[in-house]
Amino acid sequence: MPAPLATVETTPDLPTHADVVIIGGGIIGCFTAYYLSKRGLKVALVEKGRIGAEQSSRNWGWCRQQNRDARELPLATKSLDLWEQFTAESGEETGFKRCGLLYLSNNEAELAGWARWGEFARTVDVKTQMLTAEEAAQRGRVTGKPWKGGVFSPTDGTADPSRAAPAVAQAVMKLGGSVHQGCAARGIEMEGGRLSGVVTEKGTIRTRIAVLAGGAWASSFCRQYGIRFPQAAIRQTVLAVSPGANELPPVLHTTAVSMTRRGNGGYTLAISGRGRVDPTLQLLRFSTQFLPMFQRRWRNLAPGGLEGMRSGHEGMSRWRLDQPTPMERMRILDPAVDKAVVRLTYQRALDLIPAMKDREVTAAWAGYVDSTPDGVPGIGEIASVPGLVLAAGFSGHGFGIGPGAGHLIADIVSGVTPLVDARPYHPDRFRSSAWGKVAEF
Ligand SMILES: Cc1cc2nc3c(=O)[nH]c(=O)nc-3n(C[C@H](O)[C@H](O)[C@H](O)COP(=O)(O)OP(=O)(O)OC[C@H]3O[C@@H](n4cnc5c(N)ncnc54)[C@H](O)[C@@H]3O)c2cc1C
């Protein structure tokens, strides 16, 4: 089933030209469109289904610096400020709050890892607080259990996945940008060795710059133009429980189960990292590059089924621009939930917090997390297709860093000093074997 999601109006007419066309209306495409529109550029955002309906509404809503890989941390830190600024300057509500994130553990190795990260965090001025057993028991008193320790990240927070991308799309339209839902980009046109237009199912938009923020669909789109973008999608299951009378912490992570307060007072429950890998020809093609990532995470991964093949997002076929494409056949990737994981997650939540029994399971959904081999997104202009900027592969972190990533992509497009050093994200690294260091978390 789809995750709850606010609706946004569609701009009636497709423009014939734009300064920039954004392909994909997830959180990344929306924030990119927002920062470009703020600079006075004429932006058209095309989305094959509904704004935010794929990963960007299916996630937990965490906006964290805690445990971030060094390559992504600067973007995470900037993003937290930008989430706040966005609401203040646009008047649109994303539900962002710096509520702090609480992690509890009885595992010495896990605690040691968090402590190591804490030492690194201090060198870059990020606040994080290791908790003693007493402090962990106090902060985690709702569990009624002893803990060996934990960590609290006071400046991190959450935003509401059911509202955020639609709120940003709304802000784009207020600034004069156009938003086209039910409008798949089938491909691009080239003239004089650079991009000259985006062909959509509703017509062609002339432009010199397109940003491909297509989430799990990006690699198959790239393949049409001979661009190698190693990408794999992991299917993860999440459930939501109803609001209740008892006071639970806004966010709590344990290895067994994680819980996050939703905008309506209910909670999202999930098991961190748990997922299914649906075999596809694309996965086979990039499998050697993903070995280090899967080796690190295999304990939480199980083989999936044929769903990934049927969905078409990892298809190997070439498509034509004058006929419906796989993107039009699958408007919204809404993969099947893993029922065993739903039962296990709920049971673990009850074991962790007995008061959870007063809350009913109201929904369960799944989402494909699109990942790169090193767990760091691909952001930057594609050398072989001047004018095409890739912005995908957010590897399970893209919601929280959405504002920073959107700002950075807008900086790259407009040729101004980037918000953060853009080099760690450049897609050039995918042209080699991409055996880069896999992100720790
Ligand atoms: C279960 C789960 C939990 C997660 N938890 C967190 C979390 O707590 N914190 C966090 O930071 N991240 C989290 N993530 C990851 C986060 O949701 C993603 O990294 C982020 O939403 C990616 O945004 P996106 O815009 O790149 O992709 P998406 O949200 O997937 O959007 C891509 C959009 O592009 C559209 N599209 C694709 N191709 C075309 C085309 N050719 N033409 C037109 N439209 C096209 C699609 O329809 C889609 O709407 C989680 C993800 C999942 C699934």
PDBQT file of the ligand as one rigid body, heavy atoms in Angstrom, charges set to zero:
ROOT
HETATM    1  C1  LIG A 501      11.887   2.451   4.056  1.00  0.00    +0.000 C 
HETATM    2  C2  LIG A 501      12.804   3.625   3.851  1.00  0.00    +0.000 A 
HETATM    3  C3  LIG A 501      13.299   4.322   4.944  1.00  0.00    +0.000 A 
HETATM    4  C4  LIG A 501      14.140   5.414   4.753  1.00  0.00    +0.000 A 
HETATM    5  N1  LIG A 501      14.478   6.198   5.825  1.00  0.00    +0.000 NA
HETATM    6  C5  LIG A 501      15.179   7.343   5.632  1.00  0.00    +0.000 A 
HETATM    7  C6  LIG A 501      15.416   8.244   6.708  1.00  0.00    +0.000 A 
HETATM    8  O1  LIG A 501      14.947   8.057   7.835  1.00  0.00    +0.000 OA
HETATM    9  N2  LIG A 501      16.174   9.354   6.455  1.00  0.00    +0.000 N 
HETATM   10  C7  LIG A 501      16.685   9.601   5.209  1.00  0.00    +0.000 A 
HETATM   11  O2  LIG A 501      17.391  10.601   5.055  1.00  0.00    +0.000 OA
HETATM   12  N3  LIG A 501      16.412   8.806   4.155  1.00  0.00    +0.000 NA
HETATM   13  C8  LIG A 501      15.663   7.693   4.337  1.00  0.00    +0.000 A 
HETATM   14  N4  LIG A 501      15.365   6.889   3.285  1.00  0.00    +0.000 N 
HETATM   15  C9  LIG A 501      15.909   7.214   1.967  1.00  0.00    +0.000 C 
HETATM   16  C10 LIG A 501      15.169   8.379   1.326  1.00  0.00    +0.000 C 
HETATM   17  O3  LIG A 501      13.776   8.154   1.366  1.00  0.00    +0.000 OA
HETATM   18  C11 LIG A 501      15.647   8.531  -0.110  1.00  0.00    +0.000 C 
HETATM   19  O4  LIG A 501      17.079   8.581  -0.145  1.00  0.00    +0.000 OA
HETATM   20  C12 LIG A 501      15.113   9.820  -0.732  1.00  0.00    +0.000 C 
HETATM   21  O5  LIG A 501      13.725   9.912  -0.566  1.00  0.00    +0.000 OA
HETATM   22  C13 LIG A 501      15.489   9.824  -2.207  1.00  0.00    +0.000 C 
HETATM   23  O6  LIG A 501      14.831  10.898  -2.813  1.00  0.00    +0.000 OA
HETATM   24  P1  LIG A 501      14.818  11.018  -4.390  1.00  0.00    +0.000 P 
HETATM   25  O7  LIG A 501      14.110  12.261  -4.698  1.00  0.00    +0.000 OA
HETATM   26  O8  LIG A 501      16.205  10.806  -4.886  1.00  0.00    +0.000 OA
HETATM   27  O9  LIG A 501      14.023   9.703  -4.882  1.00  0.00    +0.000 OA
HETATM   28  P2  LIG A 501      12.466   9.349  -4.880  1.00  0.00    +0.000 P 
HETATM   29  O10 LIG A 501      11.768   9.865  -3.686  1.00  0.00    +0.000 OA
HETATM   30  O11 LIG A 501      12.376   7.887  -5.133  1.00  0.00    +0.000 OA
HETATM   31  O12 LIG A 501      11.919  10.167  -6.120  1.00  0.00    +0.000 OA
HETATM   32  C14 LIG A 501      12.281   9.884  -7.448  1.00  0.00    +0.000 C 
HETATM   33  C15 LIG A 501      11.091  10.288  -8.278  1.00  0.00    +0.000 C 
HETATM   34  O13 LIG A 501      11.453  10.287  -9.642  1.00  0.00    +0.000 OA
HETATM   35  C16 LIG A 501      10.333   9.880 -10.403  1.00  0.00    +0.000 C 
HETATM   36  N5  LIG A 501      10.840   9.480 -11.705  1.00  0.00    +0.000 N 
HETATM   37  C17 LIG A 501      11.748   8.511 -11.985  1.00  0.00    +0.000 A 
HETATM   38  N6  LIG A 501      12.024   8.478 -13.292  1.00  0.00    +0.000 NA
HETATM   39  C18 LIG A 501      11.276   9.441 -13.865  1.00  0.00    +0.000 A 
HETATM   40  C19 LIG A 501      11.125   9.885 -15.205  1.00  0.00    +0.000 A 
HETATM   41  N7  LIG A 501      11.809   9.348 -16.215  1.00  0.00    +0.000 N 
HETATM   42  N8  LIG A 501      10.240  10.907 -15.451  1.00  0.00    +0.000 NA
HETATM   43  C20 LIG A 501       9.543  11.470 -14.439  1.00  0.00    +0.000 A 
HETATM   44  N9  LIG A 501       9.647  11.062 -13.149  1.00  0.00    +0.000 NA
HETATM   45  C21 LIG A 501      10.519  10.074 -12.871  1.00  0.00    +0.000 A 
HETATM   46  C22 LIG A 501       9.721   8.782  -9.564  1.00  0.00    +0.000 C 
HETATM   47  O14 LIG A 501       8.357   8.565  -9.876  1.00  0.00    +0.000 OA
HETATM   48  C23 LIG A 501       9.922   9.320  -8.147  1.00  0.00    +0.000 C 
HETATM   49  O15 LIG A 501       8.801  10.002  -7.675  1.00  0.00    +0.000 OA
HETATM   50  C24 LIG A 501      14.531   5.779   3.441  1.00  0.00    +0.000 A 
HETATM   51  C25 LIG A 501      14.038   5.086   2.333  1.00  0.00    +0.000 A 
HETATM   52  C26 LIG A 501      13.148   4.029   2.534  1.00  0.00    +0.000 A 
HETATM   53  C27 LIG A 501      12.563   3.317   1.333  1.00  0.00    +0.000 C 
ENDROOT
TORSDOF 0
